Amino acid sequence: MPRAVEIRNEDRVRRLPWRRLPLQRLLLTCGAVTVVGLLAFWLISRYFSASEDTTWQRIQQTGIWRVGMDPSFPPFELLDGAGNPIGYDVDLAQALAQRWGVQVQIVALGFDGLTDALLAGKVDSIVSALPYDPRLTADLSYSASYFEAGVRLAVVESSPTRGVDDLAGKRLAVEWGSNGDAEGRKLQRADPSIQRLTFPGAPEALAALLTGDADGLLLDGVTLRQMQGNGDALHAVGDALESNPYVIALPIGAHILREEINSGLAEFVTTGFLAELEHRWFTPEDR
């Protein structure tokens, strides 16, 4: 009997605090709801903050797209007689802005200062024959490529060569010290039967190709298009040996602006507008 009473007393002692259970449960429930609510608010705030594109918002609010550009690299960007920026990139930026119903404000800067201006918020984008740089992807965002400036293999129209796989025993003309020269050395190491012919400049290398003293020419995409625009009968075969795509740079968080730019570039490829820009600015009489 004493033991039974003791047990009942212990039970009362142990259960005594739970007589306040409704109040404690209420407090615990309120605390849990508060924590969950704060956590949900934090997650929602982070979501909307991450999805917010302040660069695009500013462009839409002001009606102005500030584009950084170094107008010293024709035919992509240069100054006309009145000191106004013109060129491939100027027309491209204006075409994109027209799709959005805004105006382009060209901010002329030295090429080395373009990235700093973008990071400092002085411009919204860089449209200036800018090569893609994977080292800066933690700080900048890039559009899709709109021009391939990498090294290409060019041949005359009548050549049976269709790519680098057809170069065994062939003669390759290159400008000494150029990226084309570097790619030619790689090809020669892989196949010693390839003869690499070096010339002091691209015009001399082109002349060797056109006169039949060389079977192919390695040169960058810009020089190739300039030669074609001048009427030289040569064309590129195969993919770029060394890719060097020109892209548009924008702030890392400008995801809506990036989508709008990429959508416009895709449309310009489909409609032929980019090809039209190349013809316009790489063919002197069409400028």
Sequence and secondary structure as in RCSB ss.txt:
>XXXX:A:sequence
MPRAVEIRNEDRVRRLPWRRLPLQRLLLTCGAVTVVGLLAFWLISRYFSASEDTTWQRIQQTGIWRVGMDPSFPP
FELLDGAGNPIGYDVDLAQALAQRWGVQVQIVALGFDGLTDALLAGKVDSIVSALPYDPRLTADLSYSASYFEAG
VRLAVVESSPTRGVDDLAGKRLAVEWGSNGDAEGRKLQRADPSIQRLTFPGAPEALAALLTGDADGLLLDGVTLR
QMQGNGDALHAVGDALESNPYVIALPIGAHILREEINSGLAEFVTTGFLAELEHRWFTPEDR
>XXXX:A:secstr
 HHHHHHHHHHHHHHGGGGGHHHHHHHHHHHHHHHHHHHHHHHHHHHHHHH  HHHHHHHHHSEEEEEE S BTT
TBEE TTS EESHHHHHHHHHHHHHT EEEEEE  GGGHHHHHHTTS SEEEEEEE  GGGTTTEEE   SEE S
EEEEEETT    SGGG TT EEEEETTSHHHHHHHHHHHH TTSEEEEESSHHHHHHHHHTTS SEEEEEHHHHH
HHHHTT  EEEEEEEEE  EEEEEEETT HHHHHHHHHHHHHHHHHTHHHHHHHHHHSGGG 
